[in-house]
Amino acid sequence: METDEKEIFLLIGKNLKRIRKEKGMTQEELARQSTYSLGFIMNIESNSYLQTFSLGTLWRFSKVLNVDIKEFFKS
C-alpha cells in the first residue's frame, strides 16, 4: 500500500504526541523549549489538521525530547 505525504505528517504528529507524553512534557513546555509556538505544536499533533513542517523542525524536536529522529517514523 502506498503512503501519501499526509499520512507521513499524521504519523509523525501521532508519534510526537506519544513521545512528548512519555517524557512527561506538556505542549506548552515543548513549545517553550523548542522555540515554536503552542499553536504550531497543537496543529502538528492534531488528527484533523494537516500542519506541515521541515526536517529541521523534526530534528529540533528530537533534540528537545532526547530521542533519535527515527522514533517519529515508527508505525
Biopython code that builds the backbone (N, CA, C, O; Angstrom):
import numpy as np
from Bio.PDB.StructureBuilder import StructureBuilder

atoms = [
    (1, "MET", "N", (0.839, -1.192, 0.000)),
    (1, "MET", "CA", (0.000, 0.000, 0.000)),
    (1, "MET", "C", (0.879, 1.248, 0.000)),
    (1, "MET", "O", (1.822, 1.356, 0.784)),
    (2, "GLU", "N", (0.568, 2.157, -0.861)),
    (2, "GLU", "CA", (1.348, 3.382, -0.970)),
    (2, "GLU", "C", (0.931, 4.385, 0.101)),
    (2, "GLU", "O", (-0.259, 4.592, 0.340)),
    (3, "THR", "N", (1.901, 4.995, 0.731)),
    (3, "THR", "CA", (1.649, 6.010, 1.741)),
    (3, "THR", "C", (1.808, 7.377, 1.106)),
    (3, "THR", "O", (2.774, 7.629, 0.387)),
    (4, "ASP", "N", (0.854, 8.258, 1.374)),
    (4, "ASP", "CA", (0.999, 9.598, 0.817)),
    (4, "ASP", "C", (1.573, 10.555, 1.858)),
    (4, "ASP", "O", (1.733, 10.208, 3.028)),
    (5, "GLU", "N", (1.874, 11.749, 1.405)),
    (5, "GLU", "CA", (2.527, 12.754, 2.241)),
    (5, "GLU", "C", (1.717, 13.069, 3.499)),
    (5, "GLU", "O", (2.283, 13.212, 4.583)),
    (6, "LYS", "N", (0.408, 13.175, 3.357)),
    (6, "LYS", "CA", (-0.449, 13.497, 4.504)),
    (6, "LYS", "C", (-0.304, 12.442, 5.602)),
    (6, "LYS", "O", (-0.225, 12.777, 6.784)),
    (7, "GLU", "N", (-0.269, 11.179, 5.210)),
    (7, "GLU", "CA", (-0.146, 10.096, 6.190)),
    (7, "GLU", "C", (1.170, 10.179, 6.959)),
    (7, "GLU", "O", (1.210, 9.855, 8.146)),
    (8, "ILE", "N", (2.230, 10.599, 6.311)),
    (8, "ILE", "CA", (3.531, 10.743, 6.972)),
    (8, "ILE", "C", (3.459, 11.839, 8.030)),
    (8, "ILE", "O", (3.923, 11.646, 9.154)),
    (9, "PHE", "N", (2.882, 12.988, 7.681)),
    (9, "PHE", "CA", (2.757, 14.084, 8.644)),
    (9, "PHE", "C", (1.874, 13.675, 9.828)),
    (9, "PHE", "O", (2.173, 14.023, 10.970)),
    (10, "LEU", "N", (0.792, 12.940, 9.562)),
    (10, "LEU", "CA", (-0.088, 12.490, 10.650)),
    (10, "LEU", "C", (0.614, 11.466, 11.537)),
    (10, "LEU", "O", (0.452, 11.497, 12.757)),
    (11, "LEU", "N", (1.393, 10.559, 10.943)),
    (11, "LEU", "CA", (2.149, 9.580, 11.718)),
    (11, "LEU", "C", (3.157, 10.278, 12.635)),
    (11, "LEU", "O", (3.261, 9.951, 13.817)),
    (12, "ILE", "N", (3.885, 11.227, 12.088)),
    (12, "ILE", "CA", (4.875, 11.950, 12.883)),
    (12, "ILE", "C", (4.188, 12.721, 14.003)),
    (12, "ILE", "O", (4.685, 12.754, 15.128)),
    (13, "GLY", "N", (3.050, 13.342, 13.703)),
    (13, "GLY", "CA", (2.301, 14.067, 14.733)),
    (13, "GLY", "C", (1.846, 13.159, 15.852)),
    (13, "GLY", "O", (1.924, 13.526, 17.024)),
    (14, "LYS", "N", (1.368, 11.968, 15.498)),
    (14, "LYS", "CA", (0.932, 10.985, 16.494)),
    (14, "LYS", "C", (2.107, 10.562, 17.363)),
    (14, "LYS", "O", (1.978, 10.461, 18.584)),
    (15, "ASN", "N", (3.249, 10.316, 16.736)),
    (15, "ASN", "CA", (4.435, 9.909, 17.490)),
    (15, "ASN", "C", (4.998, 11.045, 18.329)),
    (15, "ASN", "O", (5.489, 10.813, 19.434)),
    (16, "LEU", "N", (4.933, 12.251, 17.826)),
    (16, "LEU", "CA", (5.384, 13.399, 18.612)),
    (16, "LEU", "C", (4.569, 13.483, 19.906)),
    (16, "LEU", "O", (5.126, 13.656, 20.990)),
    (17, "LYS", "N", (3.274, 13.359, 19.782)),
    (17, "LYS", "CA", (2.389, 13.417, 20.955)),
    (17, "LYS", "C", (2.713, 12.288, 21.934)),
    (17, "LYS", "O", (2.803, 12.517, 23.140)),
    (18, "ARG", "N", (2.889, 11.068, 21.414)),
    (18, "ARG", "CA", (3.193, 9.916, 22.269)),
    (18, "ARG", "C", (4.515, 10.110, 23.002)),
    (18, "ARG", "O", (4.593, 9.915, 24.215)),
    (19, "ILE", "N", (5.544, 10.490, 22.271)),
    (19, "ILE", "CA", (6.874, 10.664, 22.862)),
    (19, "ILE", "C", (6.855, 11.793, 23.885)),
    (19, "ILE", "O", (7.410, 11.661, 24.975)),
    (20, "ARG", "N", (6.220, 12.893, 23.532)),
    (20, "ARG", "CA", (6.136, 14.041, 24.449)),
    (20, "ARG", "C", (5.485, 13.622, 25.766)),
    (20, "ARG", "O", (5.970, 13.973, 26.842)),
    (21, "LYS", "N", (4.384, 12.870, 25.676)),
    (21, "LYS", "CA", (3.687, 12.414, 26.887)),
    (21, "LYS", "C", (4.530, 11.416, 27.672)),
    (21, "LYS", "O", (4.548, 11.453, 28.902)),
    (22, "GLU", "N", (5.233, 10.520, 26.967)),
    (22, "GLU", "CA", (6.117, 9.569, 27.642)),
    (22, "GLU", "C", (7.209, 10.289, 28.434)),
    (22, "GLU", "O", (7.655, 9.813, 29.478)),
    (23, "LYS", "N", (7.625, 11.434, 27.922)),
    (23, "LYS", "CA", (8.658, 12.228, 28.592)),
    (23, "LYS", "C", (8.060, 13.130, 29.681)),
    (23, "LYS", "O", (8.788, 13.856, 30.358)),
    (24, "GLY", "N", (6.732, 13.080, 29.846)),
    (24, "GLY", "CA", (6.068, 13.885, 30.870)),
    (24, "GLY", "C", (6.075, 15.372, 30.562)),
    (24, "GLY", "O", (6.096, 16.202, 31.471)),
    (25, "MET", "N", (6.057, 15.704, 29.287)),
    (25, "MET", "CA", (6.144, 17.099, 28.865)),
    (25, "MET", "C", (4.812, 17.568, 28.292)),
    (25, "MET", "O", (4.161, 16.839, 27.544)),
    (26, "THR", "N", (4.410, 18.784, 28.645)),
    (26, "THR", "CA", (3.195, 19.369, 28.075)),
    (26, "THR", "C", (3.515, 19.997, 26.725)),
    (26, "THR", "O", (4.676, 20.202, 26.374)),
    (27, "GLN", "N", (2.455, 20.297, 25.979)),
    (27, "GLN", "CA", (2.647, 21.004, 24.711)),
    (27, "GLN", "C", (3.293, 22.357, 24.954)),
    (27, "GLN", "O", (4.129, 22.801, 24.166)),
    (28, "GLU", "N", (2.910, 23.011, 26.038)),
    (28, "GLU", "CA", (3.472, 24.323, 26.374)),
    (28, "GLU", "C", (4.975, 24.229, 26.625)),
    (28, "GLU", "O", (5.740, 25.079, 26.169)),
    (29, "GLU", "N", (5.397, 23.189, 27.355)),
    (29, "GLU", "CA", (6.822, 23.005, 27.630)),
    (29, "GLU", "C", (7.601, 22.714, 26.350)),
    (29, "GLU", "O", (8.692, 23.246, 26.148)),
    (30, "LEU", "N", (7.042, 21.876, 25.494)),
    (30, "LEU", "CA", (7.707, 21.572, 24.225)),
    (30, "LEU", "C", (7.821, 22.832, 23.379)),
    (30, "LEU", "O", (8.854, 23.078, 22.757)),
    (31, "ALA", "N", (6.766, 23.620, 23.358)),
    (31, "ALA", "CA", (6.794, 24.869, 22.590)),
    (31, "ALA", "C", (7.890, 25.796, 23.111)),
    (31, "ALA", "O", (8.663, 26.351, 22.330)),
    (32, "ARG", "N", (7.952, 25.958, 24.410)),
    (32, "ARG", "CA", (8.942, 26.860, 25.011)),
    (32, "ARG", "C", (10.357, 26.372, 24.737)),
    (32, "ARG", "O", (11.219, 27.155, 24.340)),
    (33, "GLN", "N", (10.599, 25.083, 24.948)),
    (33, "GLN", "CA", (11.954, 24.554, 24.792)),
    (33, "GLN", "C", (12.404, 24.462, 23.331)),
    (33, "GLN", "O", (13.598, 24.537, 23.041)),
    (34, "SER", "N", (11.462, 24.303, 22.431)),
    (34, "SER", "CA", (11.817, 24.195, 21.007)),
    (34, "SER", "C", (11.759, 25.542, 20.299)),
    (34, "SER", "O", (12.196, 25.660, 19.154)),
    (35, "THR", "N", (11.232, 26.542, 20.961)),
    (35, "THR", "CA", (11.028, 27.908, 20.450)),
    (35, "THR", "C", (9.995, 27.986, 19.329)),
    (35, "THR", "O", (10.009, 28.931, 18.541)),
    (36, "TYR", "N", (9.102, 27.002, 19.252)),
    (36, "TYR", "CA", (7.977, 27.058, 18.325)),
    (36, "TYR", "C", (6.734, 27.468, 19.108)),
    (36, "TYR", "O", (6.706, 27.354, 20.333)),
    (37, "SER", "N", (5.725, 27.936, 18.419)),
    (37, "SER", "CA", (4.504, 28.376, 19.099)),
    (37, "SER", "C", (3.672, 27.187, 19.561)),
    (37, "SER", "O", (3.748, 26.095, 18.999)),
    (38, "LEU", "N", (2.883, 27.426, 20.589)),
    (38, "LEU", "CA", (1.978, 26.399, 21.098)),
    (38, "LEU", "C", (1.011, 25.969, 20.004)),
    (38, "LEU", "O", (0.750, 24.777, 19.848)),
    (39, "GLY", "N", (0.479, 26.915, 19.249)),
    (39, "GLY", "CA", (-0.451, 26.597, 18.169)),
    (39, "GLY", "C", (0.166, 25.683, 17.124)),
    (39, "GLY", "O", (-0.495, 24.780, 16.612)),
    (40, "PHE", "N", (1.431, 25.916, 16.811)),
    (40, "PHE", "CA", (2.149, 25.078, 15.839)),
    (40, "PHE", "C", (2.248, 23.641, 16.352)),
    (40, "PHE", "O", (1.987, 22.695, 15.609)),
    (41, "ILE", "N", (2.624, 23.480, 17.616)),
    (41, "ILE", "CA", (2.718, 22.149, 18.227)),
    (41, "ILE", "C", (1.338, 21.479, 18.226)),
    (41, "ILE", "O", (1.210, 20.306, 17.875)),
    (42, "MET", "N", (0.323, 22.228, 18.618)),
    (42, "MET", "CA", (-1.039, 21.680, 18.655)),
    (42, "MET", "C", (-1.475, 21.219, 17.265)),
    (42, "MET", "O", (-2.087, 20.161, 17.126)),
    (43, "ASN", "N", (-1.164, 22.005, 16.246)),
    (43, "ASN", "CA", (-1.533, 21.649, 14.874)),
    (43, "ASN", "C", (-0.811, 20.385, 14.410)),
    (43, "ASN", "O", (-1.412, 19.541, 13.746)),
    (44, "ILE", "N", (0.457, 20.247, 14.748)),
    (44, "ILE", "CA", (1.216, 19.055, 14.350)),
    (44, "ILE", "C", (0.610, 17.811, 14.990)),
    (44, "ILE", "O", (0.494, 16.770, 14.343)),
    (45, "GLU", "N", (0.225, 17.916, 16.253)),
    (45, "GLU", "CA", (-0.310, 16.758, 16.979)),
    (45, "GLU", "C", (-1.774, 16.473, 16.666)),
    (45, "GLU", "O", (-2.297, 15.434, 17.068)),
    (46, "SER", "N", (-2.433, 17.367, 15.963)),
    (46, "SER", "CA", (-3.855, 17.210, 15.656)),
    (46, "SER", "C", (-4.092, 16.143, 14.595)),
    (46, "SER", "O", (-3.331, 16.029, 13.634)),
    (47, "ASN", "N", (-5.160, 15.360, 14.780)),
    (47, "ASN", "CA", (-5.547, 14.366, 13.774)),
    (47, "ASN", "C", (-6.420, 14.973, 12.689)),
    (47, "ASN", "O", (-6.628, 14.356, 11.645)),
    (48, "SER", "N", (-6.930, 16.167, 12.923)),
    (48, "SER", "CA", (-7.892, 16.753, 11.986)),
    (48, "SER", "C", (-7.325, 17.934, 11.192)),
    (48, "SER", "O", (-8.013, 18.487, 10.335)),
    (49, "TYR", "N", (-6.083, 18.320, 11.470)),
    (49, "TYR", "CA", (-5.471, 19.455, 10.772)),
    (49, "TYR", "C", (-4.118, 19.015, 10.245)),
    (49, "TYR", "O", (-3.323, 18.425, 10.977)),
    (50, "LEU", "N", (-3.857, 19.298, 8.989)),
    (50, "LEU", "CA", (-2.565, 18.920, 8.400)),
    (50, "LEU", "C", (-1.599, 20.093, 8.496)),
    (50, "LEU", "O", (-1.688, 21.050, 7.727)),
    (51, "GLN", "N", (-0.682, 20.009, 9.443)),
    (51, "GLN", "CA", (0.368, 21.012, 9.613)),
    (51, "GLN", "C", (1.649, 20.448, 9.044)),
    (51, "GLN", "O", (2.128, 19.412, 9.506)),
    (52, "THR", "N", (2.208, 21.103, 8.061)),
    (52, "THR", "CA", (3.488, 20.659, 7.508)),
    (52, "THR", "C", (4.618, 21.321, 8.298)),
    (52, "THR", "O", (4.417, 22.331, 8.971)),
    (53, "PHE", "N", (5.796, 20.735, 8.203)),
    (53, "PHE", "CA", (6.966, 21.243, 8.915)),
    (53, "PHE", "C", (8.212, 20.674, 8.251)),
    (53, "PHE", "O", (8.129, 19.737, 7.457)),
    (54, "SER", "N", (9.340, 21.232, 8.574)),
    (54, "SER", "CA", (10.596, 20.831, 7.928)),
    (54, "SER", "C", (11.306, 19.730, 8.715)),
    (54, "SER", "O", (10.956, 19.436, 9.858)),
    (55, "LEU", "N", (12.291, 19.141, 8.088)),
    (55, "LEU", "CA", (13.140, 18.177, 8.783)),
    (55, "LEU", "C", (13.918, 18.857, 9.897)),
    (55, "LEU", "O", (14.216, 18.236, 10.918)),
    (56, "GLY", "N", (14.244, 20.118, 9.710)),
    (56, "GLY", "CA", (14.922, 20.881, 10.761)),
    (56, "GLY", "C", (14.055, 20.989, 12.011)),
    (56, "GLY", "O", (14.559, 20.905, 13.130)),
    (57, "THR", "N", (12.764, 21.173, 11.820)),
    (57, "THR", "CA", (11.826, 21.220, 12.939)),
    (57, "THR", "C", (11.808, 19.882, 13.653)),
    (57, "THR", "O", (11.861, 19.829, 14.882)),
    (58, "LEU", "N", (11.732, 18.804, 12.891)),
    (58, "LEU", "CA", (11.716, 17.470, 13.479)),
    (58, "LEU", "C", (13.018, 17.191, 14.225)),
    (58, "LEU", "O", (13.004, 16.588, 15.298)),
    (59, "TRP", "N", (14.136, 17.627, 13.663)),
    (59, "TRP", "CA", (15.432, 17.466, 14.316)),
    (59, "TRP", "C", (15.441, 18.199, 15.657)),
    (59, "TRP", "O", (15.938, 17.673, 16.653)),
    (60, "ARG", "N", (14.888, 19.418, 15.680)),
    (60, "ARG", "CA", (14.846, 20.187, 16.921)),
    (60, "ARG", "C", (13.991, 19.471, 17.974)),
    (60, "ARG", "O", (14.367, 19.413, 19.145)),
    (61, "PHE", "N", (12.841, 18.928, 17.556)),
    (61, "PHE", "CA", (12.010, 18.170, 18.493)),
    (61, "PHE", "C", (12.777, 16.968, 19.046)),
    (61, "PHE", "O", (12.681, 16.659, 20.233)),
    (62, "SER", "N", (13.535, 16.296, 18.186)),
    (62, "SER", "CA", (14.288, 15.127, 18.650)),
    (62, "SER", "C", (15.323, 15.525, 19.689)),
    (62, "SER", "O", (15.560, 14.778, 20.638)),
    (63, "LYS", "N", (15.935, 16.675, 19.529)),
    (63, "LYS", "CA", (16.928, 17.154, 20.500)),
    (63, "LYS", "C", (16.262, 17.541, 21.816)),
    (63, "LYS", "O", (16.756, 17.182, 22.885)),
    (64, "VAL", "N", (15.146, 18.268, 21.753)),
    (64, "VAL", "CA", (14.442, 18.691, 22.966)),
    (64, "VAL", "C", (13.920, 17.471, 23.731)),
    (64, "VAL", "O", (13.979, 17.435, 24.960)),
    (65, "LEU", "N", (13.409, 16.472, 22.999)),
    (65, "LEU", "CA", (12.838, 15.285, 23.633)),
    (65, "LEU", "C", (13.874, 14.192, 23.898)),
    (65, "LEU", "O", (13.565, 13.174, 24.518)),
    (66, "ASN", "N", (15.098, 14.407, 23.426)),
    (66, "ASN", "CA", (16.200, 13.474, 23.628)),
    (66, "ASN", "C", (15.873, 12.077, 23.087)),
    (66, "ASN", "O", (16.021, 11.072, 23.782)),
    (67, "VAL", "N", (15.426, 12.046, 21.827)),
    (67, "VAL", "CA", (15.146, 10.779, 21.144)),
    (67, "VAL", "C", (15.769, 10.803, 19.752)),
    (67, "VAL", "O", (16.009, 11.868, 19.182)),
    (68, "ASP", "N", (16.023, 9.631, 19.226)),
    (68, "ASP", "CA", (16.513, 9.515, 17.843)),
    (68, "ASP", "C", (15.396, 9.967, 16.904)),
    (68, "ASP", "O", (14.230, 9.635, 17.121)),
    (69, "ILE", "N", (15.740, 10.704, 15.889)),
    (69, "ILE", "CA", (14.743, 11.226, 14.943)),
    (69, "ILE", "C", (13.930, 10.104, 14.300)),
    (69, "ILE", "O", (12.788, 10.320, 13.895)),
    (70, "LYS", "N", (14.503, 8.926, 14.207)),
    (70, "LYS", "CA", (13.806, 7.775, 13.618)),
    (70, "LYS", "C", (12.551, 7.392, 14.408)),
    (70, "LYS", "O", (11.628, 6.796, 13.852)),
    (71, "GLU", "N", (12.512, 7.728, 15.691)),
    (71, "GLU", "CA", (11.362, 7.381, 16.539)),
    (71, "GLU", "C", (10.063, 8.003, 16.016)),
    (71, "GLU", "O", (8.985, 7.454, 16.244)),
    (72, "PHE", "N", (10.149, 9.119, 15.331)),
    (72, "PHE", "CA", (8.969, 9.812, 14.835)),
    (72, "PHE", "C", (8.334, 9.104, 13.632)),
    (72, "PHE", "O", (7.195, 9.398, 13.266)),
    (73, "PHE", "N", (9.069, 8.173, 13.020)),
    (73, "PHE", "CA", (8.582, 7.494, 11.821)),
    (73, "PHE", "C", (8.056, 6.093, 12.097)),
    (73, "PHE", "O", (7.662, 5.394, 11.164)),
    (74, "LYS", "N", (8.040, 5.666, 13.355)),
    (74, "LYS", "CA", (7.577, 4.313, 13.700)),
    (74, "LYS", "C", (6.053, 4.224, 13.579)),
    (74, "LYS", "O", (5.319, 5.091, 14.054)),
    (75, "SER", "N", (5.599, 3.132, 12.917)),
    (75, "SER", "CA", (4.148, 2.973, 12.788)),
    (75, "SER", "C", (3.608, 1.935, 13.742)),
    (75, "SER", "O", (2.404, 1.680, 13.760)),
]
sb = StructureBuilder()
sb.init_structure("model")
sb.init_model(0)
sb.init_chain("A")
sb.init_seg("    ")
for serial, (resi, resn, name, xyz) in enumerate(atoms, 1):
    if name == "N":
        sb.init_residue(resn, " ", resi, " ")
    sb.init_atom(name, np.array(xyz, "f"), 0.0, 1.0, " ", f" {name:<3s}", serial, name[0])
structure = sb.get_structure()
